[in-house]
Amino acid sequence: MIQPGANLRGVQLEIDGEGCELRIGAETVIGEGCYLSCRESGTRLIIGRDGMLSRNVKVMTSDGHEILAGGQRINPARSITIGDHVWLADSAIVLKGATIGDSAVVGIASLVTGKVEAGCVVAGNPARVVREGVTWLR
C-alpha cells in the first residue's frame, strides 16, 4: 500500500510471496534507482511517513536464495520496519530483520543489519552510531 503524497521516482518494487506486505507512508520520497524487495511468506516491509530514501537505496527482507546447513535453512527472510521521518542516504542498504527508529539518519553507502534507535545517525559497514539526539530537515 502506497499512502497519499508518497513520491516514487524510478523505483523497483518486488513483492514475491504469499502474505507479503509492502507499505510506504504518506509524504515519503523515494529516489531514482531504489530497490524495495519484500519476499517469501508473510514478510512485511514497512516504511513510515515523511521519510526520504535517496538514490540507489536497497531494502530487502530476503537474501534471495536459501542457504542450508545440515539440511536446515539458516537464512530465513525477516520483516523490516523503517519509522517515520527517516532519511536513508545514497546507496544505503537495509537488510532483513532491520528496524530503524523515527527521525534516524543512515549515512551514504551504509549497511544496516540490526536495530537503529530513534534520533540516531549511523554510518559505515556495518552501520554504527556516530551521533545521537538528532532530527533532520528537508
Secondary structure, 3 states (H helix, E strand, C coil): CECCCCEECCCEEEEECCCCEEEECCCCEECCCCEEEEECCCCEEEECCCCEECCCCEEECCCCCCCEECCEECCCCCCEEECCCCEECCCCEEECCCEECCCCEECCCCEECCEECCCCEEECCCCEEEECCCCCCC
